[in-house]
Amino acid sequence: MRVLVVEDHEELANTVAIGLRREGMAVDVVLDGDAALQRAVVTDYDVIVLDRDLPGTHGDRVCKRLVEQGARARVLMLTASGGIEERVTGLSLGADDYLPKPFAFTELVARVRALARRAQPALPPVMSHGDLRLDPAQRSATRGGRRLDLSAKELAVLELLLAARGGVVSPEELLERAWDEAADPFSNVVKVTISRLRRKLGDPPIIETVPHAGYRI
């Protein structure tokens, strides 16, 4: 999934981003509300982790603007204000969830995953195709009962292909959804990852290349 972390405390923002990346997510970071709005226009995020007290455009205004623009991303609002009134206000602005600081990182991960599931058509908790099984929450995949040793990016690509339910996923979409802003759009990273994934999935091959379109399972 693709996540945007909006937090003006740079150390906290980077700590959250590192933790989410370890959970297999593609994460971008911005430090103020203006940058958040600019980034949300050009990137289709699944979840935006949004600090409320931001420099520039306040987090409340960012949330409201995202709703007005019809953004697909789900908003998890973070704030040091954990009272009932503050929570009600945040949710009334259009936030999908609200987490007061300080928070347990495991809870943050669980909430981000739950919101990401709501940002797309409903998918089963365990995705499958033939003898292939993928559990996104546990970050594990098996084929024929054999556990597959997949990297975070390979798991992300496999999840996107399975989520398409037989549809074609373009290289551009794979790059957009599974990598963060640091990825070079002119590199062959998607092709290399698909090649490694095919090798690890074994025979018979299940990832099909659709000429001039992309890949599908």
C-alpha positions, -999 to +999 in steps of 0.1 A: +000+000+000+011+036-005+011+058+026+018+095+031+030+106+066+023+143+074+041+152+106+061+184+114+082+167+140+109+154+115+123+127+138+089+113+146+079+114+109+110+095+099+106+070+127+070+063+117+080+060+080+108+036+087+085+014+108+058+013+081+083+005+055+095-025+076+058-036+074+061-037+036+044-003+029+056+023+004+059+056+024+064+092+016+070+120+042+061+157+042+065+181+071+037+207+066+001+210+054+009+228+021+032+200+010+006+174+020-020+189-003+004+192-032+015+156-028-021+143-025-029+158-059-003+139-078-002+106-059-030+082-053-024+073-016-043+045+002-038+061+036-027+095+048-014+096+084-020+133+093-008+153+122-034+178+133-011+207+144+008+215+112+026+246+100+013+262+069-021+247+062-035+233+095-042+196+096-079+203+101-080+223+068-059+196+050-084+170+060-113+191+049-097+199+016-090+162+009-127+154+015-138+183-007-115+171-035-129+136-033-096+120-025-097+082-023-071+081+005-083+073+040-072+098+067-058+087+101-055+118+122-027+120+148-028+146+175-016+153+211-052+163+218-068+130+228-100+144+245-135+134+233-142+169+219-110+168+198-118+134+185-153+144+175-140+175+158-114+155+138-139+129+127-165+155+118-139+171+094-138+139+074-110+119+091-117+082+089-099+074+122-082+092+151-052+082+172-039+103+201-002+107+208+016+090+223+005+058+205+017+022+203+033+015+169+015-018+166-018-001+169-008+025+143+001-003+119-032-022+125-052+010+120-034+019+087-040-016+074-077-015+083-081+019+066-062+007+035-087-022+031-115+004+031-098+025+004-103-002-022-130-028-031-134-054-003-108-081-005-106-113+015-081-114+044-063-142+027-060-139-011-056-169-033-053-182-068-051-220-073-026-233-048-011-198-041-021-181-008-012-146+003-019-132+038-011-095+036-015-089+073+010-116+082+032-107+052+034-143+042+028-163+010+027-200+003+023-221-029+013-257-026+017-254+011+054-243+008+062-210+023+077-186-002+107-164+008+096-131-007+109-096-002+087-067+009+085-055-027+077-089-041+049-093-016+036-059-025+036-067-062+020-101-057-007-085-036-015-059-063-017-086-090-040-108-069-062-078-059-067-071-096-086-105-098-075-114-133-072-078-145-041-064-161-019-042-139+005-018-157+041-014-148+033+023-141+006+013-116+029-012-099+056+014-095+031+039-082+015+016-056+045-005-044+074+020-044+078+054-028+088+087-043+125+077-043+119+051-070+133+060-104+104+059-129+129+052-158+145+022-141+137-015-148+129-021-111+094-034-118+106-058-145+134-071-123+110-076-093+085-095-116+113-117-128+124-126-093+088-132-082+082-155-111+113-175-102+103-178-065+067-188-074+079-217-094+060-238-120+036-238-135+040-200-142+011-179-130+022-144-138+013-135-174+029-107-194+003-088-215+023-071-243+021-033-242-002-034-212+013-050-181+010-082-160-018-103-146-025-135-126 
